[in-house]
Amino acid sequence: MEVFKNYRRYPRFSIFAKAVITRRDVGAPGKINAMVNTISQGGMGFYSDVLLEKTTPVSVELMIGSSEGAESLEGRIASICPQGKDYFMGIAFDREISYERLAEIVG
């Protein structure tokens, strides 16, 4: 388990997982497929080819193992960084994940 050293409130962990991001605002489009590469108790970072605006409310279905073991989280888009034709975006969770649950997610 790799920890990214920085000055954030929660340590970030490297993870390789698929996720389905769903906008929770009015008139939102369908589901967006994403690839998650970092997660912490307070949020996560992911890559997508669909741009979401900052503060967009989202639900995240984090796919861990089988789809039956999906983790559902809610938050808002907190950061956006263009990566060629894709985007790296950060989500700040509405409620932090417990350290115990985070340890289960990152294995």
C-alpha atoms as one frame of an Amber mdcrd trajectory, in Angstrom:
protein
   0.000   0.000   0.000   1.662   3.233  -1.165   0.964   6.447   0.746   1.412
   9.765  -1.063   3.187  12.223   1.212   1.645  15.685   1.183   0.104  18.270
   3.443  -3.506  17.199   3.084  -5.819  16.414   5.973  -5.879  12.679   5.169
  -3.125  10.514   3.671  -3.797   9.341   0.121  -3.415   5.746  -0.972  -2.715
   4.402  -4.429  -5.536   2.220  -5.752  -6.457   0.757  -9.106 -10.236   0.404
  -9.360 -13.066   1.116 -11.745 -15.890   3.402 -10.701 -19.179   4.624 -12.066
 -19.790   8.322 -11.365 -23.375   9.606 -11.445 -24.254  13.290 -11.293 -26.787
  14.110  -8.584 -27.862  17.513  -9.939 -30.994  18.315 -11.943 -30.946  17.308
 -15.606 -27.809  15.241 -15.111 -26.631  12.919 -17.907 -26.223   9.166 -17.425
 -23.445   7.333 -15.702 -19.772   8.098 -16.353 -17.115   5.380 -16.314 -13.946
   6.298 -14.452 -10.627   4.835 -13.340  -9.697   5.600  -9.720  -6.022   5.947
  -8.826  -5.985   7.560  -5.352  -8.285   7.485  -2.346  -8.309   8.858   1.180
 -10.787   9.102   4.015 -11.883  12.461   2.592 -11.935  11.936  -1.162 -10.564
  10.290  -4.278  -8.865  11.057  -7.571 -10.018   9.579 -10.880  -9.550   9.767
 -14.639 -12.419  10.219 -17.087 -12.964  11.364 -20.646 -16.053  13.313 -19.505
 -15.513  16.720 -17.898 -17.559  17.588 -14.821 -17.627  21.101 -13.386 -16.259
  21.968  -9.949 -18.830  21.585  -7.150 -20.938  19.131  -9.217 -22.611  16.759
  -6.737 -21.861  13.124  -7.577 -22.444   9.577  -6.389 -19.590   7.118  -6.814
 -20.019   3.393  -7.205 -16.512   2.129  -6.489 -16.115  -1.344  -7.984 -14.102
  -3.563  -5.687 -13.877  -7.206  -6.714 -17.304  -8.111  -8.053 -20.048  -5.569
  -8.728 -21.911  -7.057  -5.759 -19.194  -5.651  -3.506 -19.483  -2.112  -4.868
 -18.833   0.745  -2.456 -21.216   3.697  -2.804 -19.940   7.159  -1.839 -21.240
  10.710  -2.323 -19.346  13.946  -2.765 -18.601  16.910  -4.998 -16.035  17.577
  -7.705 -13.251  19.503  -5.954 -10.507  19.728  -8.599  -9.980  19.299 -12.333
  -6.746  18.832 -14.267  -6.822  18.312 -18.063  -4.715  15.311 -19.180  -4.650
  15.475 -22.971  -8.134  14.448 -24.119  -8.974  13.087 -20.640  -9.344  14.717
 -17.228  -8.006  13.930 -13.769 -10.590  15.053 -11.220 -10.791  15.010  -7.470
 -13.888  14.336  -5.402 -14.319  15.559  -1.830 -16.607  13.129  -0.018 -19.647
  14.480   1.835 -18.771  12.178   4.767 -15.353  10.764   5.484 -14.721   7.034
   5.173 -13.723   5.355   8.439 -10.073   4.339   8.589 -11.136   0.708   8.988
 -13.284   0.812   5.828 -10.523   2.600   3.909  -8.074  -0.162   4.920 -10.524
  -2.747   3.523 -10.854  -0.810   0.245  -7.119  -0.401  -0.377  -6.349  -3.919
   0.864
